[in-house]
Amino acid sequence: MSNDSLNLENKADHFFDARDLICPIPVLRARKILLSMKMGEHLEIHVTDKSAPNDFKEFCLDMGYEMVSERKISETVTSIIVLVVTSKSDRS
């Protein structure tokens, strides 16, 4: 599988390949990327850890980000999670 973004509807401004990383590492690294992003920008994340989608849902609720999309790409439970920076996002 390539490292290229599958870019959902070409909306992702940033891409993070978190495949083979175990939570909480994908969430922690994604937060660093999100902090550098501008309001309205999207981050596409590919993960293989089965707990990552739920971890990202909780992260978004806690930090004020919006989880726009999640989908399974293959049976290896690789998901695409697209997060968007909103005005409510924790920027500190």
Phi and psi restraints in degrees (range 20) as a CNS / XPLOR table:
assign (resid 1 and name C) (resid 2 and name N)
       (resid 2 and name CA) (resid 2 and name C) 1.0 -79.8 20.0 2
assign (resid 2 and name N) (resid 2 and name CA)
       (resid 2 and name C) (resid 3 and name N) 1.0 166.7 20.0 2
assign (resid 2 and name C) (resid 3 and name N)
       (resid 3 and name CA) (resid 3 and name C) 1.0 -86.0 20.0 2
assign (resid 3 and name N) (resid 3 and name CA)
       (resid 3 and name C) (resid 4 and name N) 1.0 1.3 20.0 2
assign (resid 3 and name C) (resid 4 and name N)
       (resid 4 and name CA) (resid 4 and name C) 1.0 -68.9 20.0 2
assign (resid 4 and name N) (resid 4 and name CA)
       (resid 4 and name C) (resid 5 and name N) 1.0 145.7 20.0 2
assign (resid 4 and name C) (resid 5 and name N)
       (resid 5 and name CA) (resid 5 and name C) 1.0 -70.6 20.0 2
assign (resid 5 and name N) (resid 5 and name CA)
       (resid 5 and name C) (resid 6 and name N) 1.0 141.8 20.0 2
assign (resid 5 and name C) (resid 6 and name N)
       (resid 6 and name CA) (resid 6 and name C) 1.0 -86.2 20.0 2
assign (resid 6 and name N) (resid 6 and name CA)
       (resid 6 and name C) (resid 7 and name N) 1.0 -5.1 20.0 2
assign (resid 6 and name C) (resid 7 and name N)
       (resid 7 and name CA) (resid 7 and name C) 1.0 34.7 20.0 2
assign (resid 7 and name N) (resid 7 and name CA)
       (resid 7 and name C) (resid 8 and name N) 1.0 87.8 20.0 2
assign (resid 7 and name C) (resid 8 and name N)
       (resid 8 and name CA) (resid 8 and name C) 1.0 -59.7 20.0 2
assign (resid 8 and name N) (resid 8 and name CA)
       (resid 8 and name C) (resid 9 and name N) 1.0 113.5 20.0 2
assign (resid 8 and name C) (resid 9 and name N)
       (resid 9 and name CA) (resid 9 and name C) 1.0 50.6 20.0 2
assign (resid 9 and name N) (resid 9 and name CA)
       (resid 9 and name C) (resid 10 and name N) 1.0 29.9 20.0 2
assign (resid 9 and name C) (resid 10 and name N)
       (resid 10 and name CA) (resid 10 and name C) 1.0 55.9 20.0 2
assign (resid 10 and name N) (resid 10 and name CA)
       (resid 10 and name C) (resid 11 and name N) 1.0 29.2 20.0 2
assign (resid 10 and name C) (resid 11 and name N)
       (resid 11 and name CA) (resid 11 and name C) 1.0 -92.6 20.0 2
assign (resid 11 and name N) (resid 11 and name CA)
       (resid 11 and name C) (resid 12 and name N) 1.0 -18.5 20.0 2
assign (resid 11 and name C) (resid 12 and name N)
       (resid 12 and name CA) (resid 12 and name C) 1.0 -76.5 20.0 2
assign (resid 12 and name N) (resid 12 and name CA)
       (resid 12 and name C) (resid 13 and name N) 1.0 127.5 20.0 2
assign (resid 12 and name C) (resid 13 and name N)
       (resid 13 and name CA) (resid 13 and name C) 1.0 -90.8 20.0 2
assign (resid 13 and name N) (resid 13 and name CA)
       (resid 13 and name C) (resid 14 and name N) 1.0 -23.7 20.0 2
assign (resid 13 and name C) (resid 14 and name N)
       (resid 14 and name CA) (resid 14 and name C) 1.0 -137.1 20.0 2
assign (resid 14 and name N) (resid 14 and name CA)
       (resid 14 and name C) (resid 15 and name N) 1.0 154.0 20.0 2
assign (resid 14 and name C) (resid 15 and name N)
       (resid 15 and name CA) (resid 15 and name C) 1.0 -133.7 20.0 2
assign (resid 15 and name N) (resid 15 and name CA)
       (resid 15 and name C) (resid 16 and name N) 1.0 137.6 20.0 2
assign (resid 15 and name C) (resid 16 and name N)
       (resid 16 and name CA) (resid 16 and name C) 1.0 -132.9 20.0 2
assign (resid 16 and name N) (resid 16 and name CA)
       (resid 16 and name C) (resid 17 and name N) 1.0 119.4 20.0 2
assign (resid 16 and name C) (resid 17 and name N)
       (resid 17 and name CA) (resid 17 and name C) 1.0 -92.0 20.0 2
assign (resid 17 and name N) (resid 17 and name CA)
       (resid 17 and name C) (resid 18 and name N) 1.0 100.8 20.0 2
assign (resid 17 and name C) (resid 18 and name N)
       (resid 18 and name CA) (resid 18 and name C) 1.0 -105.5 20.0 2
assign (resid 18 and name N) (resid 18 and name CA)
       (resid 18 and name C) (resid 19 and name N) 1.0 17.2 20.0 2
assign (resid 18 and name C) (resid 19 and name N)
       (resid 19 and name CA) (resid 19 and name C) 1.0 -61.5 20.0 2
assign (resid 19 and name N) (resid 19 and name CA)
       (resid 19 and name C) (resid 20 and name N) 1.0 141.4 20.0 2
assign (resid 19 and name C) (resid 20 and name N)
       (resid 20 and name CA) (resid 20 and name C) 1.0 72.2 20.0 2
assign (resid 20 and name N) (resid 20 and name CA)
       (resid 20 and name C) (resid 21 and name N) 1.0 4.8 20.0 2
assign (resid 20 and name C) (resid 21 and name N)
       (resid 21 and name CA) (resid 21 and name C) 1.0 -96.0 20.0 2
assign (resid 21 and name N) (resid 21 and name CA)
       (resid 21 and name C) (resid 22 and name N) 1.0 143.3 20.0 2
assign (resid 21 and name C) (resid 22 and name N)
       (resid 22 and name CA) (resid 22 and name C) 1.0 -104.2 20.0 2
assign (resid 22 and name N) (resid 22 and name CA)
       (resid 22 and name C) (resid 23 and name N) 1.0 136.4 20.0 2
assign (resid 22 and name C) (resid 23 and name N)
       (resid 23 and name CA) (resid 23 and name C) 1.0 -60.4 20.0 2
assign (resid 23 and name N) (resid 23 and name CA)
       (resid 23 and name C) (resid 24 and name N) 1.0 141.5 20.0 2
assign (resid 23 and name C) (resid 24 and name N)
       (resid 24 and name CA) (resid 24 and name C) 1.0 -93.1 20.0 2
assign (resid 24 and name N) (resid 24 and name CA)
       (resid 24 and name C) (resid 25 and name N) 1.0 6.0 20.0 2
assign (resid 24 and name C) (resid 25 and name N)
       (resid 25 and name CA) (resid 25 and name C) 1.0 -55.5 20.0 2
assign (resid 25 and name N) (resid 25 and name CA)
       (resid 25 and name C) (resid 26 and name N) 1.0 -45.9 20.0 2
assign (resid 25 and name C) (resid 26 and name N)
       (resid 26 and name CA) (resid 26 and name C) 1.0 -58.4 20.0 2
assign (resid 26 and name N) (resid 26 and name CA)
       (resid 26 and name C) (resid 27 and name N) 1.0 -40.8 20.0 2
assign (resid 26 and name C) (resid 27 and name N)
       (resid 27 and name CA) (resid 27 and name C) 1.0 -67.5 20.0 2
assign (resid 27 and name N) (resid 27 and name CA)
       (resid 27 and name C) (resid 28 and name N) 1.0 -43.7 20.0 2
assign (resid 27 and name C) (resid 28 and name N)
       (resid 28 and name CA) (resid 28 and name C) 1.0 -63.8 20.0 2
assign (resid 28 and name N) (resid 28 and name CA)
       (resid 28 and name C) (resid 29 and name N) 1.0 -43.1 20.0 2
assign (resid 28 and name C) (resid 29 and name N)
       (resid 29 and name CA) (resid 29 and name C) 1.0 -71.4 20.0 2
assign (resid 29 and name N) (resid 29 and name CA)
       (resid 29 and name C) (resid 30 and name N) 1.0 -37.2 20.0 2
assign (resid 29 and name C) (resid 30 and name N)
       (resid 30 and name CA) (resid 30 and name C) 1.0 -63.4 20.0 2
assign (resid 30 and name N) (resid 30 and name CA)
       (resid 30 and name C) (resid 31 and name N) 1.0 -38.0 20.0 2
assign (resid 30 and name C) (resid 31 and name N)
       (resid 31 and name CA) (resid 31 and name C) 1.0 -59.9 20.0 2
assign (resid 31 and name N) (resid 31 and name CA)
       (resid 31 and name C) (resid 32 and name N) 1.0 -40.5 20.0 2
assign (resid 31 and name C) (resid 32 and name N)
       (resid 32 and name CA) (resid 32 and name C) 1.0 -61.3 20.0 2
assign (resid 32 and name N) (resid 32 and name CA)
       (resid 32 and name C) (resid 33 and name N) 1.0 -41.7 20.0 2
assign (resid 32 and name C) (resid 33 and name N)
       (resid 33 and name CA) (resid 33 and name C) 1.0 -65.9 20.0 2
assign (resid 33 and name N) (resid 33 and name CA)
       (resid 33 and name C) (resid 34 and name N) 1.0 -45.8 20.0 2
assign (resid 33 and name C) (resid 34 and name N)
       (resid 34 and name CA) (resid 34 and name C) 1.0 -59.4 20.0 2
assign (resid 34 and name N) (resid 34 and name CA)
       (resid 34 and name C) (resid 35 and name N) 1.0 -36.9 20.0 2
assign (resid 34 and name C) (resid 35 and name N)
       (resid 35 and name CA) (resid 35 and name C) 1.0 -64.8 20.0 2
assign (resid 35 and name N) (resid 35 and name CA)
       (resid 35 and name C) (resid 36 and name N) 1.0 -23.9 20.0 2
assign (resid 35 and name C) (resid 36 and name N)
       (resid 36 and name CA) (resid 36 and name C) 1.0 -91.7 20.0 2
assign (resid 36 and name N) (resid 36 and name CA)
       (resid 36 and name C) (resid 37 and name N) 1.0 -4.1 20.0 2
assign (resid 36 and name C) (resid 37 and name N)
       (resid 37 and name CA) (resid 37 and name C) 1.0 -90.1 20.0 2
assign (resid 37 and name N) (resid 37 and name CA)
       (resid 37 and name C) (resid 38 and name N) 1.0 157.3 20.0 2
assign (resid 37 and name C) (resid 38 and name N)
       (resid 38 and name CA) (resid 38 and name C) 1.0 -90.4 20.0 2
assign (resid 38 and name N) (resid 38 and name CA)
       (resid 38 and name C) (resid 39 and name N) 1.0 158.3 20.0 2
assign (resid 38 and name C) (resid 39 and name N)
       (resid 39 and name CA) (resid 39 and name C) 1.0 -57.8 20.0 2
assign (resid 39 and name N) (resid 39 and name CA)
       (resid 39 and name C) (resid 40 and name N) 1.0 134.5 20.0 2
assign (resid 39 and name C) (resid 40 and name N)
       (resid 40 and name CA) (resid 40 and name C) 1.0 91.7 20.0 2
assign (resid 40 and name N) (resid 40 and name CA)
       (resid 40 and name C) (resid 41 and name N) 1.0 -11.4 20.0 2
assign (resid 40 and name C) (resid 41 and name N)
       (resid 41 and name CA) (resid 41 and name C) 1.0 -78.1 20.0 2
assign (resid 41 and name N) (resid 41 and name CA)
       (resid 41 and name C) (resid 42 and name N) 1.0 151.8 20.0 2
assign (resid 41 and name C) (resid 42 and name N)
       (resid 42 and name CA) (resid 42 and name C) 1.0 -111.6 20.0 2
assign (resid 42 and name N) (resid 42 and name CA)
       (resid 42 and name C) (resid 43 and name N) 1.0 142.9 20.0 2
assign (resid 42 and name C) (resid 43 and name N)
       (resid 43 and name CA) (resid 43 and name C) 1.0 -117.7 20.0 2
assign (resid 43 and name N) (resid 43 and name CA)
       (resid 43 and name C) (resid 44 and name N) 1.0 122.2 20.0 2
assign (resid 43 and name C) (resid 44 and name N)
       (resid 44 and name CA) (resid 44 and name C) 1.0 -99.3 20.0 2
assign (resid 44 and name N) (resid 44 and name CA)
       (resid 44 and name C) (resid 45 and name N) 1.0 130.5 20.0 2
assign (resid 44 and name C) (resid 45 and name N)
       (resid 45 and name CA) (resid 45 and name C) 1.0 -127.1 20.0 2
assign (resid 45 and name N) (resid 45 and name CA)
       (resid 45 and name C) (resid 46 and name N) 1.0 130.3 20.0 2
assign (resid 45 and name C) (resid 46 and name N)
       (resid 46 and name CA) (resid 46 and name C) 1.0 -105.0 20.0 2
assign (resid 46 and name N) (resid 46 and name CA)
       (resid 46 and name C) (resid 47 and name N) 1.0 128.4 20.0 2
assign (resid 46 and name C) (resid 47 and name N)
       (resid 47 and name CA) (resid 47 and name C) 1.0 -132.2 20.0 2
assign (resid 47 and name N) (resid 47 and name CA)
       (resid 47 and name C) (resid 48 and name N) 1.0 154.5 20.0 2
assign (resid 47 and name C) (resid 48 and name N)
       (resid 48 and name CA) (resid 48 and name C) 1.0 -117.8 20.0 2
assign (resid 48 and name N) (resid 48 and name CA)
       (resid 48 and name C) (resid 49 and name N) 1.0 -14.8 20.0 2
assign (resid 48 and name C) (resid 49 and name N)
       (resid 49 and name CA) (resid 49 and name C) 1.0 -69.5 20.0 2
assign (resid 49 and name N) (resid 49 and name CA)
       (resid 49 and name C) (resid 50 and name N) 1.0 122.2 20.0 2
assign (resid 49 and name C) (resid 50 and name N)
       (resid 50 and name CA) (resid 50 and name C) 1.0 -61.3 20.0 2
assign (resid 50 and name N) (resid 50 and name CA)
       (resid 50 and name C) (resid 51 and name N) 1.0 -24.8 20.0 2
assign (resid 50 and name C) (resid 51 and name N)
       (resid 51 and name CA) (resid 51 and name C) 1.0 -86.4 20.0 2
assign (resid 51 and name N) (resid 51 and name CA)
       (resid 51 and name C) (resid 52 and name N) 1.0 -11.3 20.0 2
assign (resid 51 and name C) (resid 52 and name N)
       (resid 52 and name CA) (resid 52 and name C) 1.0 -59.7 20.0 2
assign (resid 52 and name N) (resid 52 and name CA)
       (resid 52 and name C) (resid 53 and name N) 1.0 -44.8 20.0 2
assign (resid 52 and name C) (resid 53 and name N)
       (resid 53 and name CA) (resid 53 and name C) 1.0 -56.4 20.0 2
assign (resid 53 and name N) (resid 53 and name CA)
       (resid 53 and name C) (resid 54 and name N) 1.0 -44.5 20.0 2
assign (resid 53 and name C) (resid 54 and name N)
       (resid 54 and name CA) (resid 54 and name C) 1.0 -67.2 20.0 2
assign (resid 54 and name N) (resid 54 and name CA)
       (resid 54 and name C) (resid 55 and name N) 1.0 -38.0 20.0 2
assign (resid 54 and name C) (resid 55 and name N)
       (resid 55 and name CA) (resid 55 and name C) 1.0 -62.4 20.0 2
assign (resid 55 and name N) (resid 55 and name CA)
       (resid 55 and name C) (resid 56 and name N) 1.0 -41.0 20.0 2
assign (resid 55 and name C) (resid 56 and name N)
       (resid 56 and name CA) (resid 56 and name C) 1.0 -69.2 20.0 2
assign (resid 56 and name N) (resid 56 and name CA)
       (resid 56 and name C) (resid 57 and name N) 1.0 -34.6 20.0 2
assign (resid 56 and name C) (resid 57 and name N)
       (resid 57 and name CA) (resid 57 and name C) 1.0 -61.5 20.0 2
assign (resid 57 and name N) (resid 57 and name CA)
       (resid 57 and name C) (resid 58 and name N) 1.0 -45.9 20.0 2
assign (resid 57 and name C) (resid 58 and name N)
       (resid 58 and name CA) (resid 58 and name C) 1.0 -64.4 20.0 2
assign (resid 58 and name N) (resid 58 and name CA)
       (resid 58 and name C) (resid 59 and name N) 1.0 -42.8 20.0 2
assign (resid 58 and name C) (resid 59 and name N)
       (resid 59 and name CA) (resid 59 and name C) 1.0 -57.8 20.0 2
assign (resid 59 and name N) (resid 59 and name CA)
       (resid 59 and name C) (resid 60 and name N) 1.0 -46.0 20.0 2
assign (resid 59 and name C) (resid 60 and name N)
       (resid 60 and name CA) (resid 60 and name C) 1.0 -62.4 20.0 2
assign (resid 60 and name N) (resid 60 and name CA)
       (resid 60 and name C) (resid 61 and name N) 1.0 -43.7 20.0 2
assign (resid 60 and name C) (resid 61 and name N)
       (resid 61 and name CA) (resid 61 and name C) 1.0 -60.8 20.0 2
assign (resid 61 and name N) (resid 61 and name CA)
       (resid 61 and name C) (resid 62 and name N) 1.0 -43.6 20.0 2
assign (resid 61 and name C) (resid 62 and name N)
       (resid 62 and name CA) (resid 62 and name C) 1.0 -71.5 20.0 2
assign (resid 62 and name N) (resid 62 and name CA)
       (resid 62 and name C) (resid 63 and name N) 1.0 -35.1 20.0 2
assign (resid 62 and name C) (resid 63 and name N)
       (resid 63 and name CA) (resid 63 and name C) 1.0 -106.6 20.0 2
assign (resid 63 and name N) (resid 63 and name CA)
       (resid 63 and name C) (resid 64 and name N) 1.0 -5.2 20.0 2
assign (resid 63 and name C) (resid 64 and name N)
       (resid 64 and name CA) (resid 64 and name C) 1.0 85.4 20.0 2
assign (resid 64 and name N) (resid 64 and name CA)
       (resid 64 and name C) (resid 65 and name N) 1.0 15.9 20.0 2
assign (resid 64 and name C) (resid 65 and name N)
       (resid 65 and name CA) (resid 65 and name C) 1.0 -87.7 20.0 2
assign (resid 65 and name N) (resid 65 and name CA)
       (resid 65 and name C) (resid 66 and name N) 1.0 163.9 20.0 2
assign (resid 65 and name C) (resid 66 and name N)
       (resid 66 and name CA) (resid 66 and name C) 1.0 -112.9 20.0 2
assign (resid 66 and name N) (resid 66 and name CA)
       (resid 66 and name C) (resid 67 and name N) 1.0 126.1 20.0 2
assign (resid 66 and name C) (resid 67 and name N)
       (resid 67 and name CA) (resid 67 and name C) 1.0 -89.7 20.0 2
assign (resid 67 and name N) (resid 67 and name CA)
       (resid 67 and name C) (resid 68 and name N) 1.0 104.7 20.0 2
assign (resid 67 and name C) (resid 68 and name N)
       (resid 68 and name CA) (resid 68 and name C) 1.0 -79.9 20.0 2
assign (resid 68 and name N) (resid 68 and name CA)
       (resid 68 and name C) (resid 69 and name N) 1.0 -36.5 20.0 2
assign (resid 68 and name C) (resid 69 and name N)
       (resid 69 and name CA) (resid 69 and name C) 1.0 -154.0 20.0 2
assign (resid 69 and name N) (resid 69 and name CA)
       (resid 69 and name C) (resid 70 and name N) 1.0 151.9 20.0 2
assign (resid 69 and name C) (resid 70 and name N)
       (resid 70 and name CA) (resid 70 and name C) 1.0 -150.9 20.0 2
assign (resid 70 and name N) (resid 70 and name CA)
       (resid 70 and name C) (resid 71 and name N) 1.0 133.7 20.0 2
assign (resid 70 and name C) (resid 71 and name N)
       (resid 71 and name CA) (resid 71 and name C) 1.0 -153.7 20.0 2
assign (resid 71 and name N) (resid 71 and name CA)
       (resid 71 and name C) (resid 72 and name N) 1.0 154.4 20.0 2
assign (resid 71 and name C) (resid 72 and name N)
       (resid 72 and name CA) (resid 72 and name C) 1.0 -88.9 20.0 2
assign (resid 72 and name N) (resid 72 and name CA)
       (resid 72 and name C) (resid 73 and name N) 1.0 131.8 20.0 2
assign (resid 72 and name C) (resid 73 and name N)
       (resid 73 and name CA) (resid 73 and name C) 1.0 -93.4 20.0 2
assign (resid 73 and name N) (resid 73 and name CA)
       (resid 73 and name C) (resid 74 and name N) 1.0 -40.5 20.0 2
assign (resid 73 and name C) (resid 74 and name N)
       (resid 74 and name CA) (resid 74 and name C) 1.0 -148.7 20.0 2
assign (resid 74 and name N) (resid 74 and name CA)
       (resid 74 and name C) (resid 75 and name N) 1.0 179.2 20.0 2
assign (resid 74 and name C) (resid 75 and name N)
       (resid 75 and name CA) (resid 75 and name C) 1.0 -71.1 20.0 2
assign (resid 75 and name N) (resid 75 and name CA)
       (resid 75 and name C) (resid 76 and name N) 1.0 -8.6 20.0 2
assign (resid 75 and name C) (resid 76 and name N)
       (resid 76 and name CA) (resid 76 and name C) 1.0 -81.6 20.0 2
assign (resid 76 and name N) (resid 76 and name CA)
       (resid 76 and name C) (resid 77 and name N) 1.0 13.1 20.0 2
assign (resid 76 and name C) (resid 77 and name N)
       (resid 77 and name CA) (resid 77 and name C) 1.0 59.4 20.0 2
assign (resid 77 and name N) (resid 77 and name CA)
       (resid 77 and name C) (resid 78 and name N) 1.0 33.6 20.0 2
assign (resid 77 and name C) (resid 78 and name N)
       (resid 78 and name CA) (resid 78 and name C) 1.0 -77.4 20.0 2
assign (resid 78 and name N) (resid 78 and name CA)
       (resid 78 and name C) (resid 79 and name N) 1.0 122.2 20.0 2
assign (resid 78 and name C) (resid 79 and name N)
       (resid 79 and name CA) (resid 79 and name C) 1.0 -112.8 20.0 2
assign (resid 79 and name N) (resid 79 and name CA)
       (resid 79 and name C) (resid 80 and name N) 1.0 154.9 20.0 2
assign (resid 79 and name C) (resid 80 and name N)
       (resid 80 and name CA) (resid 80 and name C) 1.0 -109.8 20.0 2
assign (resid 80 and name N) (resid 80 and name CA)
       (resid 80 and name C) (resid 81 and name N) 1.0 126.1 20.0 2
assign (resid 80 and name C) (resid 81 and name N)
       (resid 81 and name CA) (resid 81 and name C) 1.0 -121.6 20.0 2
assign (resid 81 and name N) (resid 81 and name CA)
       (resid 81 and name C) (resid 82 and name N) 1.0 125.0 20.0 2
assign (resid 81 and name C) (resid 82 and name N)
       (resid 82 and name CA) (resid 82 and name C) 1.0 -112.3 20.0 2
assign (resid 82 and name N) (resid 82 and name CA)
       (resid 82 and name C) (resid 83 and name N) 1.0 122.8 20.0 2
assign (resid 82 and name C) (resid 83 and name N)
       (resid 83 and name CA) (resid 83 and name C) 1.0 -111.7 20.0 2
assign (resid 83 and name N) (resid 83 and name CA)
       (resid 83 and name C) (resid 84 and name N) 1.0 145.8 20.0 2
assign (resid 83 and name C) (resid 84 and name N)
       (resid 84 and name CA) (resid 84 and name C) 1.0 -123.6 20.0 2
assign (resid 84 and name N) (resid 84 and name CA)
       (resid 84 and name C) (resid 85 and name N) 1.0 140.3 20.0 2
assign (resid 84 and name C) (resid 85 and name N)
       (resid 85 and name CA) (resid 85 and name C) 1.0 -78.4 20.0 2
assign (resid 85 and name N) (resid 85 and name CA)
       (resid 85 and name C) (resid 86 and name N) 1.0 126.6 20.0 2
assign (resid 85 and name C) (resid 86 and name N)
       (resid 86 and name CA) (resid 86 and name C) 1.0 -116.9 20.0 2
assign (resid 86 and name N) (resid 86 and name CA)
       (resid 86 and name C) (resid 87 and name N) 1.0 173.0 20.0 2
assign (resid 86 and name C) (resid 87 and name N)
       (resid 87 and name CA) (resid 87 and name C) 1.0 -66.2 20.0 2
assign (resid 87 and name N) (resid 87 and name CA)
       (resid 87 and name C) (resid 88 and name N) 1.0 -19.8 20.0 2
assign (resid 87 and name C) (resid 88 and name N)
       (resid 88 and name CA) (resid 88 and name C) 1.0 -89.2 20.0 2
assign (resid 88 and name N) (resid 88 and name CA)
       (resid 88 and name C) (resid 89 and name N) 1.0 -5.4 20.0 2
assign (resid 88 and name C) (resid 89 and name N)
       (resid 89 and name CA) (resid 89 and name C) 1.0 -64.3 20.0 2
assign (resid 89 and name N) (resid 89 and name CA)
       (resid 89 and name C) (resid 90 and name N) 1.0 141.6 20.0 2
assign (resid 89 and name C) (resid 90 and name N)
       (resid 90 and name CA) (resid 90 and name C) 1.0 -71.8 20.0 2
assign (resid 90 and name N) (resid 90 and name CA)
       (resid 90 and name C) (resid 91 and name N) 1.0 110.0 20.0 2
assign (resid 90 and name C) (resid 91 and name N)
       (resid 91 and name CA) (resid 91 and name C) 1.0 -102.0 20.0 2
assign (resid 91 and name N) (resid 91 and name CA)
       (resid 91 and name C) (resid 92 and name N) 1.0 12.7 20.0 2
